[in-house]
Structures are given as structure tokens and as C-alpha cells.
Amino acid sequence: MRNIAHLRSQHGISQRELAEKLNLSLPTLQNAEKPSNGVDTRWSTIEKLATYFNVSVDYLMGVNTANTKQESKEGNEFTKEELSLAYDFLRNL
């Protein structure tokens, strides 16, 4: 989820500050920013990040290029169930 670092930069917040605000451990946040390291990010962490930055989960995951919920075009967002299925599929690759 490379968009997390970009969003943090836009908001001028460090990894440590964001982890504290969201009640996450620093390693959890670091792993979420680097999903290619083989560590799965929990759905609850993804939801916390999307809520904090006011973006859709699909934007965080790189599925949709609209960076806020308001910018997302109606009908182009995935349901939580669809995202969960996609996430499970990618995790099992």
C-alpha cells in the first residue's frame, strides 16, 4: 500500500506519530507501507488508515486512483466484501 507514505507526507505526519494516533505499533504501520515484504496487513489496520486519511480502502490498496471518498466516482468503488475477497486472493498468490 504505497499510498500510505504519500498520504503521510501530504499530511506532514511521521510514521511514529501516525502509529500513535491510530493506536498501532510502529512495526505494524511500517509493514502496511511495505506489503511486498510478505507480511499481511490486517483488515482493521487498513480500515483505520482509510478512515484517518478520509480515503477509500481501494485507494489505499492502489485499486482506485481517486484519493478521497468524495472524488471516487459512484459505481467505481468496491464493496467491503469484494475488497476482502481481492485481498485474500492477493495474499494467497
JOMOTA-V964744 format. One record per residue. RES is the residue in one small letter. SS is DSSP state (~ for helix, > for strand, _ for the rest). Layout:
{{RES/SS} {RES/SS}}
This chain:
{{m/_} {r/_} {n/~} {i/~} {a/~} {h/~} {l/~} {r/~} {s/~} {q/~} {h/~} {g/_} {i/_} {s/_} {q/~} {r/~} {e/~} {l/~} {a/~} {e/~} {k/~} {l/_} {n/_} {l/_} {s/_} {l/~} {p/~} {t/~} {l/~} {q/~} {n/~} {a/~} {e/~} {k/_} {p/~} {s/~} {n/~} {g/_} {v/_} {d/_} {t/_} {r/_} {w/~} {s/~} {t/~} {i/~} {e/~} {k/~} {l/~} {a/~} {t/~} {y/~} {f/~} {n/_} {v/_} {s/_} {v/~} {d/~} {y/~} {l/~} {m/_} {g/_} {v/_} {n/_} {t/_} {a/_} {n/_} {t/_} {k/_} {q/_} {e/_} {s/_} {k/_} {e/_} {g/_} {n/_} {e/_} {f/_} {t/_} {k/~} {e/~} {e/~} {l/~} {s/~} {l/~} {a/~} {y/~} {d/~} {f/~} {l/~} {r/~} {n/_} {l/_}}
